[in-house]
Amino acid sequence: MQQIKPKKEKLVTSILTGKKISVQEMEKEANLIVTATVLGFIRVRYKNNEPCRFDIEHPSPIRDYKTTHGKPYKLGMTLDEYFQQKNWSSDKNLWKRVVDQDRYEKFLRKYQDLLHVLSIMSEVLRLTTEPKIGKFLQDGQSEIWDLGALITGLPEGGKTKFDKRHRQILKGQAKVMKEYIAKNPEEAQVYFGRGAYTGMIYDPKNLEHSFYAPTRRVIDQNKFRWHPGIIEEHPLGLIKGNENPKLSKGLGPLPRKLTLGERIGYIHGMSSAINECVKTDLNYEKIKERKIKEQEKCIPFEMAIGKLTTKMASCFACCTYMYAAGYPPSSMHLGRGESWVPPTTDLINGEKNRKLQIFDKKISGSLAKKWHSDIFTYLDLGLETLVKVSNSIPDALNQGYQEHIKNSWIKLKSLENHKDEIGGNLFLDALTYHKPDWERIKDVFQPVYDDFNLKQRVPPNKLVSMLGTSMVSSDEEVLLNGMKVIFDDAVPVEPVSLIRKDEVHP
């Protein structure tokens, strides 16, 4: 009988050391890099006295509700059906919404996961930096999706509360374009599949000025970036299914096969809109020979297009660019930032059927330098925090992460002399391994997450109703296990922040 040889484990190049390691260890490296960046980002917001809040998405009106005006319809209604019944989202119809029970429980579970992750980071930062930072980090809900809904990048809005950052495209050619694209994405030849965020701007100085930029796929040849050292059938960084020629599903075929050292990246619409805003306002200052006034500044937006994209918040990767450029977001999330890259002129078009937007080299280069420098600072502060965790509360870290913390610190210090050019490369490299950011953080601190999930006890009066769901009213403490309170009827409950118990949602 022929002996079956054991399957050889696939090895890839380490992001941090350049040695050959398993895919699982490379995933840990990526998890750690993103986690450190998020921790450092929070520390900078705290130091600058700027609010910091990560949001959960509302249940989607397209996918998650099963009635409008009390009339049943199939889950996954079309945009035409939605547009015909668009007034369902008005305040007077709010309580006529009925959420599919399975979808709602999934939503609650995701919300609880987010709260666990934010609680972990709050406690870690409290124990390793300043005590007051423990209550600083906030959670919330992003705006509910509607046809033509916008995410805002508020000029110089870092100290503005998140709920006060929302703006609208009120008039002019930009408003006409926004409404046309929202209702007719296929006619407008705009991608409207998963992650279809199209950048737009509002220029109060020139109402005839209109601009739009869908998500663009590019090829990154940066020789200072990481590569796993192998070429697989699925190109590095490519979002699966993204090469579908139908605009409802993809960005079309790649122009060619990738070679060793190349990777796919994605320029989000908000990043493109920010570049257009900066260029427009600088030109205005040059013409007027004076500093631009606050009310004259262009405002960048991102519009969620189609029925697969309903999250009205910017991914963390995009948020770092928005802060670097001076246009903080109206809402942030810790979901996916798959293969995100900042716009630069050395990126090559990664779409066969469309030309790449032309960026101003001086402006995009200046913004990229500021972004790289910021990411280096976030990583530096975040790794400093993780080193303290490793030394003082090592049981908080998942198995195998202590060695990666050491390697990350060594690697980061090797970039210090060129932080303005390549300081953010480690973060970009981590984003080529696709995974929600909150899951990365959870994996790094898995022991703490498990402890929160299984052992914490909270009074039921801390559980707050959302979307009309009834809550437990007993005064006795109950054990949280996943999304259930251990009562006879085991009803689903509102997620609870187990560290920040003082924070109660209305």
Secondary structure, DSSP 4 states (H G I P E B T S, - for coil): -PPPPPPPPPEEE-TTT-SEEEHHHHHHHHHHHHHHHHHHHHHHHHHTT---EEEEPPPPTTTTEEEETTEE--SS--HHHHHHTGGGGSGGGGGG-EE-HHHHHHHHHHHHHHHHHHHHHHHHHHHHS-GGGGGT-EEEEPBPP-TT-EEEB-TT-TTS-GGG------SSHHHHHHHHHHH-TTTTT---STT-EEEEEE-TT-TT---EE--EEEEE--TTS---S---SS-TTPPTTTT-SSTTT-S---SS---TT-EEEEE-HHHHHHHHHHHHHHHHHHHHTSPPPGGGS-EEEEEE-SSS---BSEEHHHHHHHHHHT--BS-EE-S--TTB----TTPEE--SSSPPPPPPHHHHHHHHHHHHHHHHHHHHHHHHHHHHHHHH-GGGSPTTHHHHHHHHHHHHHHTGGGHHHHTTHHHHHHHTS---HHHHHHHHTHHHHHHHHHH-EE-GGG----TT------SS-EEEETTEE-SSS--B-----SS-TT----
